[in-house]
Amino acid sequence: MVRIEQHIGQYIDEMITIRRQLHANPELSFKEKATSQLVASFLRRYGWEVTTGLAGTGVVGTLRNGEGRSIGIRADMDALPITEERDLPYKSKNEGVMHACGHDGHTTTLLTAARYLAETKNFSGTVHLIFQPAEENGGGANHMIQEGLFEKFPCDEIYGLHNWPGFAEGNVYYYAGAMMASCDNVAIKVKGVGGHGGWPHLAKDPVVAAAAMVTAFQSIVARNVSPLENAVITVGVLKAGTASNIIPETVEMQLSVRSMSAGVRTLLEKRITAVVKEQAAAFDVDYEIDYSKEYPVLINSEQETGFIRDIATAVLGAEQVHQGAQRMSSEDFACYLEHVPGCYIGLGNGDSAMLHNPKYDFNDNIILTGAILWGAVVEQRLAKKQAF
């Protein structure tokens, strides 16, 4: 760790400046044009082969040094439609857009590692750095895969990280197996016959039908899913009506559905669809349902998770490396893991506001930690003579 830390320490302040530049200029999913250009320019300056345009704004940097295996490391680049509420000197200049999830920090951490790896080349093999658009909205990982990511840039294994607010600064959290939930979005429209609130018998009230559906959804996890399994059904949107004395024509709902296994995921889809159909029939209303499969369960492979644990322990110390826990949030890094073995880890962001919060900010102190880890991962997995 000392060797890598000393090398990166020479320019870490420059990298923090880059992170703050990215923070001040956030861009939404698939609109990361300036971010993409900045990433590509720095990679070229550091000596990497650069490919742009994958999934629109995606960037892949490739560095070859001798014969050996190939490793992929991914960072996400997009921001969120949130108005920033902290008065920072590098506060977002784009009204209503904010790096509220730390992707500015993830990108900078990988750029920091890119500079180190290009300057030292203490490995034998090929490294692909994947700077991905649209993790927040749009499934950028799948778009990159569909456009031939792994055919053009073959990877024997792949790694990624996410900062975790509320966890000790710079500490690494790993978990082998199903670490993060699948995520599906369901849009439901319940269609009745509108009318006067005082004459409900002449209408077909979609509100009552929708309310019954919402209540019945809660019984699915409680009574259809094994208590030894994890699942969540959240009704995040429920919209109807314009006045208290008007029975509306329609009700719109949007659900977030999460699970930790493919079997439970299939069960939830079957039961939600059945509940909507049967409750609509019971209340004599019509319905439309759009069940959209989004991200699969994120499953870290045992071997690569063991490597990350051992490497992180060697470079950071056992006191900074911990077995984490399953999380019901989702990540499209899961899509990569369906094609290539690998591991996704958490990196403690310290005592900060939570992700997707208007007061959140990435902790600049962990850029160094993350870059040290990525440098060590490459050097160990593509070792010449020694890892550290």
Contacts in CASP RR format, 6 or more apart in sequence:
PFRMAT RR
TARGET T0000
AUTHOR 0000-0000-0000
METHOD contacts of the structure
MODEL  1
MVRIEQHIGQYIDEMITIRRQLHANPELSFKEKATSQLVASFLRRYGWEV
TTGLAGTGVVGTLRNGEGRSIGIRADMDALPITEERDLPYKSKNEGVMHA
CGHDGHTTTLLTAARYLAETKNFSGTVHLIFQPAEENGGGANHMIQEGLF
EKFPCDEIYGLHNWPGFAEGNVYYYAGAMMASCDNVAIKVKGVGGHGGWP
HLAKDPVVAAAAMVTAFQSIVARNVSPLENAVITVGVLKAGTASNIIPET
VEMQLSVRSMSAGVRTLLEKRITAVVKEQAAAFDVDYEIDYSKEYPVLIN
SEQETGFIRDIATAVLGAEQVHQGAQRMSSEDFACYLEHVPGCYIGLGNG
DSAMLHNPKYDFNDNIILTGAILWGAVVEQRLAKKQAF
1 314 0 8 1.000
1 315 0 8 1.000
1 316 0 8 1.000
1 372 0 8 1.000
1 376 0 8 1.000
1 388 0 8 1.000
3 388 0 8 1.000
4 116 0 8 1.000
4 315 0 8 1.000
4 371 0 8 1.000
4 372 0 8 1.000
4 375 0 8 1.000
4 376 0 8 1.000
4 388 0 8 1.000
5 368 0 8 1.000
5 372 0 8 1.000
7 116 0 8 1.000
7 119 0 8 1.000
7 120 0 8 1.000
8 112 0 8 1.000
8 115 0 8 1.000
8 116 0 8 1.000
8 368 0 8 1.000
8 371 0 8 1.000
8 372 0 8 1.000
9 368 0 8 1.000
11 115 0 8 1.000
12 112 0 8 1.000
12 367 0 8 1.000
12 368 0 8 1.000
15 108 0 8 1.000
15 111 0 8 1.000
15 112 0 8 1.000
15 115 0 8 1.000
15 367 0 8 1.000
15 371 0 8 1.000
16 108 0 8 1.000
16 364 0 8 1.000
16 367 0 8 1.000
18 38 0 8 1.000
18 42 0 8 1.000
18 108 0 8 1.000
18 111 0 8 1.000
19 104 0 8 1.000
19 105 0 8 1.000
19 107 0 8 1.000
19 108 0 8 1.000
19 362 0 8 1.000
19 364 0 8 1.000
19 367 0 8 1.000
20 89 0 8 1.000
20 90 0 8 1.000
20 364 0 8 1.000
21 38 0 8 1.000
21 90 0 8 1.000
22 35 0 8 1.000
22 38 0 8 1.000
22 99 0 8 1.000
22 104 0 8 1.000
22 105 0 8 1.000
22 107 0 8 1.000
22 108 0 8 1.000
23 88 0 8 1.000
23 90 0 8 1.000
23 92 0 8 1.000
23 99 0 8 1.000
23 104 0 8 1.000
23 105 0 8 1.000
23 361 0 8 1.000
23 362 0 8 1.000
24 90 0 8 1.000
24 91 0 8 1.000
24 92 0 8 1.000
24 93 0 8 1.000
25 34 0 8 1.000
25 35 0 8 1.000
25 92 0 8 1.000
25 93 0 8 1.000
25 94 0 8 1.000
26 79 0 8 1.000
26 80 0 8 1.000
26 92 0 8 1.000
26 94 0 8 1.000
26 97 0 8 1.000
26 98 0 8 1.000
26 99 0 8 1.000
26 104 0 8 1.000
27 33 0 8 1.000
27 34 0 8 1.000
27 35 0 8 1.000
27 77 0 8 1.000
27 78 0 8 1.000
27 79 0 8 1.000
27 94 0 8 1.000
27 97 0 8 1.000
28 78 0 8 1.000
28 79 0 8 1.000
28 80 0 8 1.000
28 81 0 8 1.000
28 97 0 8 1.000
28 136 0 8 1.000
28 137 0 8 1.000
29 78 0 8 1.000
29 133 0 8 1.000
29 134 0 8 1.000
29 135 0 8 1.000
29 136 0 8 1.000
29 137 0 8 1.000
29 138 0 8 1.000
29 139 0 8 1.000
29 140 0 8 1.000
30 55 0 8 1.000
30 56 0 8 1.000
30 57 0 8 1.000
30 78 0 8 1.000
30 133 0 8 1.000
30 134 0 8 1.000
30 138 0 8 1.000
30 140 0 8 1.000
31 57 0 8 1.000
31 78 0 8 1.000
32 57 0 8 1.000
32 58 0 8 1.000
32 77 0 8 1.000
32 78 0 8 1.000
32 133 0 8 1.000
32 134 0 8 1.000
33 57 0 8 1.000
35 57 0 8 1.000
35 77 0 8 1.000
35 107 0 8 1.000
36 52 0 8 1.000
36 53 0 8 1.000
36 57 0 8 1.000
36 58 0 8 1.000
36 59 0 8 1.000
36 77 0 8 1.000
36 131 0 8 1.000
36 133 0 8 1.000
39 59 0 8 1.000
39 77 0 8 1.000
39 107 0 8 1.000
39 111 0 8 1.000
39 131 0 8 1.000
40 50 0 8 1.000
40 52 0 8 1.000
40 59 0 8 1.000
42 111 0 8 1.000
42 114 0 8 1.000
42 115 0 8 1.000
43 50 0 8 1.000
43 59 0 8 1.000
43 61 0 8 1.000
43 111 0 8 1.000
43 114 0 8 1.000
43 129 0 8 1.000
44 50 0 8 1.000
46 114 0 8 1.000
46 115 0 8 1.000
46 118 0 8 1.000
46 119 0 8 1.000
47 63 0 8 1.000
47 118 0 8 1.000
48 61 0 8 1.000
48 62 0 8 1.000
48 63 0 8 1.000
48 114 0 8 1.000
48 118 0 8 1.000
48 129 0 8 1.000
49 61 0 8 1.000
49 62 0 8 1.000
49 63 0 8 1.000
49 64 0 8 1.000
50 59 0 8 1.000
50 60 0 8 1.000
50 61 0 8 1.000
50 62 0 8 1.000
51 59 0 8 1.000
51 60 0 8 1.000
51 61 0 8 1.000
51 62 0 8 1.000
51 152 0 8 1.000
51 153 0 8 1.000
52 58 0 8 1.000
52 59 0 8 1.000
53 59 0 8 1.000
54 60 0 8 1.000
54 144 0 8 1.000
54 147 0 8 1.000
54 148 0 8 1.000
54 149 0 8 1.000
54 152 0 8 1.000
55 132 0 8 1.000
55 133 0 8 1.000
55 134 0 8 1.000
55 140 0 8 1.000
55 143 0 8 1.000
55 144 0 8 1.000
55 147 0 8 1.000
56 133 0 8 1.000
56 143 0 8 1.000
57 77 0 8 1.000
57 133 0 8 1.000
58 77 0 8 1.000
58 131 0 8 1.000
58 132 0 8 1.000
58 133 0 8 1.000
58 144 0 8 1.000
59 130 0 8 1.000
59 131 0 8 1.000
60 128 0 8 1.000
60 129 0 8 1.000
60 130 0 8 1.000
60 131 0 8 1.000
60 149 0 8 1.000
60 152 0 8 1.000
60 153 0 8 1.000
61 114 0 8 1.000
61 128 0 8 1.000
61 129 0 8 1.000
61 130 0 8 1.000
61 131 0 8 1.000
62 126 0 8 1.000
62 127 0 8 1.000
62 128 0 8 1.000
62 129 0 8 1.000
62 153 0 8 1.000
63 114 0 8 1.000
63 117 0 8 1.000
63 118 0 8 1.000
63 121 0 8 1.000
63 126 0 8 1.000
63 127 0 8 1.000
63 129 0 8 1.000
64 125 0 8 1.000
64 126 0 8 1.000
64 127 0 8 1.000
65 121 0 8 1.000
65 123 0 8 1.000
65 124 0 8 1.000
65 125 0 8 1.000
65 126 0 8 1.000
66 124 0 8 1.000
66 125 0 8 1.000
67 124 0 8 1.000
67 125 0 8 1.000
68 124 0 8 1.000
68 125 0 8 1.000
68 126 0 8 1.000
68 382 0 8 1.000
69 125 0 8 1.000
69 126 0 8 1.000
69 156 0 8 1.000
69 157 0 8 1.000
69 381 0 8 1.000
69 382 0 8 1.000
70 125 0 8 1.000
70 126 0 8 1.000
70 127 0 8 1.000
70 128 0 8 1.000
70 153 0 8 1.000
70 154 0 8 1.000
70 155 0 8 1.000
70 156 0 8 1.000
71 126 0 8 1.000
71 127 0 8 1.000
71 128 0 8 1.000
71 155 0 8 1.000
71 156 0 8 1.000
71 157 0 8 1.000
71 158 0 8 1.000
71 159 0 8 1.000
71 377 0 8 1.000
71 378 0 8 1.000
71 381 0 8 1.000
71 382 0 8 1.000
72 127 0 8 1.000
72 128 0 8 1.000
72 129 0 8 1.000
72 130 0 8 1.000
72 153 0 8 1.000
72 155 0 8 1.000
72 157 0 8 1.000
72 158 0 8 1.000
72 159 0 8 1.000
72 340 0 8 1.000
73 110 0 8 1.000
73 113 0 8 1.000
73 127 0 8 1.000
73 128 0 8 1.000
73 129 0 8 1.000
73 130 0 8 1.000
73 158 0 8 1.000
73 159 0 8 1.000
73 160 0 8 1.000
73 374 0 8 1.000
73 377 0 8 1.000
73 378 0 8 1.000
74 110 0 8 1.000
74 129 0 8 1.000
74 130 0 8 1.000
74 131 0 8 1.000
74 132 0 8 1.000
74 141 0 8 1.000
74 158 0 8 1.000
74 159 0 8 1.000
74 160 0 8 1.000
74 333 0 8 1.000
74 336 0 8 1.000
75 103 0 8 1.000
75 106 0 8 1.000
75 107 0 8 1.000
75 109 0 8 1.000
75 110 0 8 1.000
75 129 0 8 1.000
75 130 0 8 1.000
75 131 0 8 1.000
75 132 0 8 1.000
75 160 0 8 1.000
76 103 0 8 1.000
76 106 0 8 1.000
76 107 0 8 1.000
76 131 0 8 1.000
76 132 0 8 1.000
76 133 0 8 1.000
76 135 0 8 1.000
76 136 0 8 1.000
77 103 0 8 1.000
77 107 0 8 1.000
77 131 0 8 1.000
77 132 0 8 1.000
77 133 0 8 1.000
77 135 0 8 1.000
78 103 0 8 1.000
78 133 0 8 1.000
78 134 0 8 1.000
78 135 0 8 1.000
78 136 0 8 1.000
78 137 0 8 1.000
79 92 0 8 1.000
79 94 0 8 1.000
79 97 0 8 1.000
79 98 0 8 1.000
79 99 0 8 1.000
79 100 0 8 1.000
79 101 0 8 1.000
79 103 0 8 1.000
79 104 0 8 1.000
79 136 0 8 1.000
80 97 0 8 1.000
80 98 0 8 1.000
80 99 0 8 1.000
80 100 0 8 1.000
80 101 0 8 1.000
80 136 0 8 1.000
80 356 0 8 1.000
81 96 0 8 1.000
81 97 0 8 1.000
82 96 0 8 1.000
82 97 0 8 1.000
82 98 0 8 1.000
82 100 0 8 1.000
82 356 0 8 1.000
82 358 0 8 1.000
83 95 0 8 1.000
83 96 0 8 1.000
83 98 0 8 1.000
83 358 0 8 1.000
84 91 0 8 1.000
84 92 0 8 1.000
84 96 0 8 1.000
84 98 0 8 1.000
84 100 0 8 1.000
84 358 0 8 1.000
85 358 0 8 1.000
85 359 0 8 1.000
86 358 0 8 1.000
86 359 0 8 1.000
86 361 0 8 1.000
88 361 0 8 1.000
92 98 0 8 1.000
92 99 0 8 1.000
98 358 0 8 1.000
99 105 0 8 1.000
99 362 0 8 1.000
100 355 0 8 1.000
100 356 0 8 1.000
100 357 0 8 1.000
100 358 0 8 1.000
100 360 0 8 1.000
101 136 0 8 1.000
101 355 0 8 1.000
101 356 0 8 1.000
101 360 0 8 1.000
102 163 0 8 1.000
102 355 0 8 1.000
102 360 0 8 1.000
102 362 0 8 1.000
103 135 0 8 1.000
103 136 0 8 1.000
104 362 0 8 1.000
105 163 0 8 1.000
105 362 0 8 1.000
105 367 0 8 1.000
106 161 0 8 1.000
106 162 0 8 1.000
106 163 0 8 1.000
107 131 0 8 1.000
108 367 0 8 1.000
109 161 0 8 1.000
109 366 0 8 1.000
109 367 0 8 1.000
109 370 0 8 1.000
109 371 0 8 1.000
109 374 0 8 1.000
110 129 0 8 1.000
110 131 0 8 1.000
110 371 0 8 1.000
110 374 0 8 1.000
112 367 0 8 1.000
112 368 0 8 1.000
112 370 0 8 1.000
112 371 0 8 1.000
113 129 0 8 1.000
113 370 0 8 1.000
113 371 0 8 1.000
113 374 0 8 1.000
113 375 0 8 1.000
113 378 0 8 1.000
114 129 0 8 1.000
116 371 0 8 1.000
116 375 0 8 1.000
117 123 0 8 1.000
117 127 0 8 1.000
117 375 0 8 1.000
117 378 0 8 1.000
122 379 0 8 1.000
122 384 0 8 1.000
123 378 0 8 1.000
123 379 0 8 1.000
123 382 0 8 1.000
123 383 0 8 1.000
123 384 0 8 1.000
124 382 0 8 1.000
124 383 0 8 1.000
124 384 0 8 1.000
125 382 0 8 1.000
126 382 0 8 1.000
127 378 0 8 1.000
127 382 0 8 1.000
128 153 0 8 1.000
128 155 0 8 1.000
130 144 0 8 1.000
130 149 0 8 1.000
130 153 0 8 1.000
130 158 0 8 1.000
132 140 0 8 1.000
132 141 0 8 1.000
132 144 0 8 1.000
133 140 0 8 1.000
133 143 0 8 1.000
134 140 0 8 1.000
134 143 0 8 1.000
135 141 0 8 1.000
135 331 0 8 1.000
135 332 0 8 1.000
135 333 0 8 1.000
139 294 0 8 1.000
139 295 0 8 1.000
139 332 0 8 1.000
139 335 0 8 1.000
140 332 0 8 1.000
141 332 0 8 1.000
141 333 0 8 1.000
141 334 0 8 1.000
141 335 0 8 1.000
141 336 0 8 1.000
142 332 0 8 1.000
142 335 0 8 1.000
145 335 0 8 1.000
145 336 0 8 1.000
145 339 0 8 1.000
150 339 0 8 1.000
150 340 0 8 1.000
155 340 0 8 1.000
156 340 0 8 1.000
156 341 0 8 1.000
157 304 0 8 1.000
157 340 0 8 1.000
157 341 0 8 1.000
157 342 0 8 1.000
157 381 0 8 1.000
158 336 0 8 1.000
158 337 0 8 1.000
158 340 0 8 1.000
158 341 0 8 1.000
158 342 0 8 1.000
159 304 0 8 1.000
159 308 0 8 1.000
159 342 0 8 1.000
159 343 0 8 1.000
159 344 0 8 1.000
159 345 0 8 1.000
159 374 0 8 1.000
159 377 0 8 1.000
160 333 0 8 1.000
160 343 0 8 1.000
160 344 0 8 1.000
160 345 0 8 1.000
161 344 0 8 1.000
161 345 0 8 1.000
161 346 0 8 1.000
161 347 0 8 1.000
161 370 0 8 1.000
161 373 0 8 1.000
162 331 0 8 1.000
162 344 0 8 1.000
162 345 0 8 1.000
162 346 0 8 1.000
162 347 0 8 1.000
163 346 0 8 1.000
163 347 0 8 1.000
163 348 0 8 1.000
163 349 0 8 1.000
163 355 0 8 1.000
163 362 0 8 1.000
163 363 0 8 1.000
163 366 0 8 1.000
164 173 0 8 1.000
164 346 0 8 1.000
164 347 0 8 1.000
164 348 0 8 1.000
164 349 0 8 1.000
165 348 0 8 1.000
165 349 0 8 1.000
165 350 0 8 1.000
165 351 0 8 1.000
165 352 0 8 1.000
165 353 0 8 1.000
165 354 0 8 1.000
165 355 0 8 1.000
165 360 0 8 1.000
166 348 0 8 1.000
166 349 0 8 1.000
166 350 0 8 1.000
166 351 0 8 1.000
166 352 0 8 1.000
166 354 0 8 1.000
167 173 0 8 1.000
167 346 0 8 1.000
167 348 0 8 1.000
167 349 0 8 1.000
167 350 0 8 1.000
168 320 0 8 1.000
168 348 0 8 1.000
168 350 0 8 1.000
169 348 0 8 1.000
169 349 0 8 1.000
169 350 0 8 1.000
169 351 0 8 1.000
169 363 0 8 1.000
169 365 0 8 1.000
169 366 0 8 1.000
170 316 0 8 1.000
170 320 0 8 1.000
170 347 0 8 1.000
170 348 0 8 1.000
170 350 0 8 1.000
170 365 0 8 1.000
170 366 0 8 1.000
170 369 0 8 1.000
170 370 0 8 1.000
171 320 0 8 1.000
171 321 0 8 1.000
171 322 0 8 1.000
171 347 0 8 1.000
171 348 0 8 1.000
172 308 0 8 1.000
172 312 0 8 1.000
172 316 0 8 1.000
172 320 0 8 1.000
172 321 0 8 1.000
172 322 0 8 1.000
172 345 0 8 1.000
172 346 0 8 1.000
172 347 0 8 1.000
172 348 0 8 1.000
172 373 0 8 1.000
173 322 0 8 1.000
173 323 0 8 1.000
173 324 0 8 1.000
173 345 0 8 1.000
173 346 0 8 1.000
173 347 0 8 1.000
173 348 0 8 1.000
174 300 0 8 1.000
174 305 0 8 1.000
174 306 0 8 1.000
174 308 0 8 1.000
174 309 0 8 1.000
174 312 0 8 1.000
174 321 0 8 1.000
174 322 0 8 1.000
174 323 0 8 1.000
174 324 0 8 1.000
174 343 0 8 1.000
174 345 0 8 1.000
174 346 0 8 1.000
175 300 0 8 1.000
175 305 0 8 1.000
175 323 0 8 1.000
175 324 0 8 1.000
175 325 0 8 1.000
175 326 0 8 1.000
176 300 0 8 1.000
176 301 0 8 1.000
176 302 0 8 1.000
176 305 0 8 1.000
176 306 0 8 1.000
176 343 0 8 1.000
177 299 0 8 1.000
177 300 0 8 1.000
177 301 0 8 1.000
177 302 0 8 1.000
177 305 0 8 1.000
178 260 0 8 1.000
178 261 0 8 1.000
178 297 0 8 1.000
178 298 0 8 1.000
178 299 0 8 1.000
178 326 0 8 1.000
179 298 0 8 1.000
179 299 0 8 1.000
179 300 0 8 1.000
179 326 0 8 1.000
179 327 0 8 1.000
179 344 0 8 1.000
180 297 0 8 1.000
180 298 0 8 1.000
180 326 0 8 1.000
180 327 0 8 1.000
180 328 0 8 1.000
180 329 0 8 1.000
180 330 0 8 1.000
180 331 0 8 1.000
180 334 0 8 1.000
180 344 0 8 1.000
181 230 0 8 1.000
181 232 0 8 1.000
181 258 0 8 1.000
181 259 0 8 1.000
181 260 0 8 1.000
181 297 0 8 1.000
181 298 0 8 1.000
181 326 0 8 1.000
181 327 0 8 1.000
181 328 0 8 1.000
181 329 0 8 1.000
181 330 0 8 1.000
182 258 0 8 1.000
182 259 0 8 1.000
182 260 0 8 1.000
182 262 0 8 1.000
182 265 0 8 1.000
182 294 0 8 1.000
182 295 0 8 1.000
182 296 0 8 1.000
182 297 0 8 1.000
182 330 0 8 1.000
182 334 0 8 1.000
183 256 0 8 1.000
183 257 0 8 1.000
183 258 0 8 1.000
183 294 0 8 1.000
183 295 0 8 1.000
183 330 0 8 1.000
184 256 0 8 1.000
184 257 0 8 1.000
184 258 0 8 1.000
184 265 0 8 1.000
184 268 0 8 1.000
184 269 0 8 1.000
184 291 0 8 1.000
184 292 0 8 1.000
184 293 0 8 1.000
184 294 0 8 1.000
185 254 0 8 1.000
185 255 0 8 1.000
185 256 0 8 1.000
185 257 0 8 1.000
185 292 0 8 1.000
185 294 0 8 1.000
186 253 0 8 1.000
186 254 0 8 1.000
186 255 0 8 1.000
186 257 0 8 1.000
186 272 0 8 1.000
186 289 0 8 1.000
186 290 0 8 1.000
186 291 0 8 1.000
186 292 0 8 1.000
187 252 0 8 1.000
187 253 0 8 1.000
187 254 0 8 1.000
187 255 0 8 1.000
187 289 0 8 1.000
187 290 0 8 1.000
187 292 0 8 1.000
188 210 0 8 1.000
188 213 0 8 1.000
188 252 0 8 1.000
188 253 0 8 1.000
188 254 0 8 1.000
188 255 0 8 1.000
188 276 0 8 1.000
188 287 0 8 1.000
188 288 0 8 1.000
188 289 0 8 1.000
188 290 0 8 1.000
189 250 0 8 1.000
189 251 0 8 1.000
189 252 0 8 1.000
189 253 0 8 1.000
189 287 0 8 1.000
189 288 0 8 1.000
189 289 0 8 1.000
190 206 0 8 1.000
190 209 0 8 1.000
190 210 0 8 1.000
190 213 0 8 1.000
190 250 0 8 1.000
190 251 0 8 1.000
190 252 0 8 1.000
190 253 0 8 1.000
190 280 0 8 1.000
190 285 0 8 1.000
190 286 0 8 1.000
190 287 0 8 1.000
191 206 0 8 1.000
191 249 0 8 1.000
191 250 0 8 1.000
191 285 0 8 1.000
191 286 0 8 1.000
191 287 0 8 1.000
191 288 0 8 1.000
192 203 0 8 1.000
192 204 0 8 1.000
192 205 0 8 1.000
192 206 0 8 1.000
192 209 0 8 1.000
192 249 0 8 1.000
192 250 0 8 1.000
192 285 0 8 1.000
192 286 0 8 1.000
193 203 0 8 1.000
193 204 0 8 1.000
193 247 0 8 1.000
193 249 0 8 1.000
194 203 0 8 1.000
194 204 0 8 1.000
194 205 0 8 1.000
194 246 0 8 1.000
194 247 0 8 1.000
194 248 0 8 1.000
194 249 0 8 1.000
195 202 0 8 1.000
195 203 0 8 1.000
195 246 0 8 1.000
195 247 0 8 1.000
196 202 0 8 1.000
196 203 0 8 1.000
196 245 0 8 1.000
196 246 0 8 1.000
196 247 0 8 1.000
197 203 0 8 1.000
197 244 0 8 1.000
197 245 0 8 1.000
197 246 0 8 1.000
197 247 0 8 1.000
198 245 0 8 1.000
200 247 0 8 1.000
203 247 0 8 1.000
204 283 0 8 1.000
204 284 0 8 1.000
204 285 0 8 1.000
205 247 0 8 1.000
205 283 0 8 1.000
205 285 0 8 1.000
206 240 0 8 1.000
206 248 0 8 1.000
206 249 0 8 1.000
206 250 0 8 1.000
206 251 0 8 1.000
206 283 0 8 1.000
206 285 0 8 1.000
207 240 0 8 1.000
207 241 0 8 1.000
207 247 0 8 1.000
207 248 0 8 1.000
207 251 0 8 1.000
208 283 0 8 1.000
209 251 0 8 1.000
209 279 0 8 1.000
209 280 0 8 1.000
209 282 0 8 1.000
209 283 0 8 1.000
209 285 0 8 1.000
210 238 0 8 1.000
210 240 0 8 1.000
210 251 0 8 1.000
210 253 0 8 1.000
212 279 0 8 1.000
212 282 0 8 1.000
212 283 0 8 1.000
213 253 0 8 1.000
213 275 0 8 1.000
213 276 0 8 1.000
213 279 0 8 1.000
214 235 0 8 1.000
214 238 0 8 1.000
214 253 0 8 1.000
216 275 0 8 1.000
216 279 0 8 1.000
217 233 0 8 1.000
217 235 0 8 1.000
217 255 0 8 1.000
217 272 0 8 1.000
217 275 0 8 1.000
218 233 0 8 1.000
220 231 0 8 1.000
220 233 0 8 1.000
220 268 0 8 1.000
220 271 0 8 1.000
220 272 0 8 1.000
220 275 0 8 1.000
221 231 0 8 1.000
221 232 0 8 1.000
221 233 0 8 1.000
224 267 0 8 1.000
224 271 0 8 1.000
225 231 0 8 1.000
225 259 0 8 1.000
225 264 0 8 1.000
225 267 0 8 1.000
225 268 0 8 1.000
229 259 0 8 1.000
229 260 0 8 1.000
229 261 0 8 1.000
229 264 0 8 1.000
230 259 0 8 1.000
230 260 0 8 1.000
230 264 0 8 1.000
230 326 0 8 1.000
230 328 0 8 1.000
231 257 0 8 1.000
231 258 0 8 1.000
231 259 0 8 1.000
231 260 0 8 1.000
231 264 0 8 1.000
231 268 0 8 1.000
232 256 0 8 1.000
232 257 0 8 1.000
232 258 0 8 1.000
232 259 0 8 1.000
232 328 0 8 1.000
233 255 0 8 1.000
233 256 0 8 1.000
233 257 0 8 1.000
233 268 0 8 1.000
233 272 0 8 1.000
234 255 0 8 1.000
234 256 0 8 1.000
234 257 0 8 1.000
234 258 0 8 1.000
235 253 0 8 1.000
235 254 0 8 1.000
235 255 0 8 1.000
236 253 0 8 1.000
236 254 0 8 1.000
236 255 0 8 1.000
236 256 0 8 1.000
237 252 0 8 1.000
237 253 0 8 1.000
237 254 0 8 1.000
238 251 0 8 1.000
238 252 0 8 1.000
238 253 0 8 1.000
239 251 0 8 1.000
239 252 0 8 1.000
239 253 0 8 1.000
240 248 0 8 1.000
240 250 0 8 1.000
240 251 0 8 1.000
240 252 0 8 1.000
241 248 0 8 1.000
242 248 0 8 1.000
255 272 0 8 1.000
257 265 0 8 1.000
257 268 0 8 1.000
257 269 0 8 1.000
257 272 0 8 1.000
258 328 0 8 1.000
258 330 0 8 1.000
259 265 0 8 1.000
259 268 0 8 1.000
259 297 0 8 1.000
260 297 0 8 1.000
260 326 0 8 1.000
260 328 0 8 1.000
261 297 0 8 1.000
262 296 0 8 1.000
262 297 0 8 1.000
265 297 0 8 1.000
269 291 0 8 1.000
272 291 0 8 1.000
273 289 0 8 1.000
273 291 0 8 1.000
276 287 0 8 1.000
276 289 0 8 1.000
277 287 0 8 1.000
280 286 0 8 1.000
280 287 0 8 1.000
294 330 0 8 1.000
294 332 0 8 1.000
295 330 0 8 1.000
295 331 0 8 1.000
295 332 0 8 1.000
295 334 0 8 1.000
295 335 0 8 1.000
296 334 0 8 1.000
296 335 0 8 1.000
296 338 0 8 1.000
297 334 0 8 1.000
298 330 0 8 1.000
298 331 0 8 1.000
298 333 0 8 1.000
298 334 0 8 1.000
298 337 0 8 1.000
298 344 0 8 1.000
299 334 0 8 1.000
299 337 0 8 1.000
300 337 0 8 1.000
300 342 0 8 1.000
300 343 0 8 1.000
300 344 0 8 1.000
301 337 0 8 1.000
301 341 0 8 1.000
301 342 0 8 1.000
301 343 0 8 1.000
303 341 0 8 1.000
304 341 0 8 1.000
304 342 0 8 1.000
304 343 0 8 1.000
305 342 0 8 1.000
305 343 0 8 1.000
306 343 0 8 1.000
307 343 0 8 1.000
307 377 0 8 1.000
307 380 0 8 1.000
307 381 0 8 1.000
308 343 0 8 1.000
308 345 0 8 1.000
308 377 0 8 1.000
309 321 0 8 1.000
309 323 0 8 1.000
311 373 0 8 1.000
311 376 0 8 1.000
311 377 0 8 1.000
311 380 0 8 1.000
311 387 0 8 1.000
312 320 0 8 1.000
312 321 0 8 1.000
312 345 0 8 1.000
312 373 0 8 1.000
312 376 0 8 1.000
313 321 0 8 1.000
314 376 0 8 1.000
314 380 0 8 1.000
314 387 0 8 1.000
314 388 0 8 1.000
315 372 0 8 1.000
315 373 0 8 1.000
315 376 0 8 1.000
315 388 0 8 1.000
316 369 0 8 1.000
316 372 0 8 1.000
316 373 0 8 1.000
331 344 0 8 1.000
333 344 0 8 1.000
334 344 0 8 1.000
336 342 0 8 1.000
337 344 0 8 1.000
347 366 0 8 1.000
347 369 0 8 1.000
347 370 0 8 1.000
347 373 0 8 1.000
348 363 0 8 1.000
348 366 0 8 1.000
349 362 0 8 1.000
349 363 0 8 1.000
349 366 0 8 1.000
350 363 0 8 1.000
352 360 0 8 1.000
352 361 0 8 1.000
352 362 0 8 1.000
352 363 0 8 1.000
353 359 0 8 1.000
353 360 0 8 1.000
353 361 0 8 1.000
354 360 0 8 1.000
376 387 0 8 1.000
376 388 0 8 1.000
379 387 0 8 1.000
379 388 0 8 1.000
380 387 0 8 1.000
380 388 0 8 1.000
END
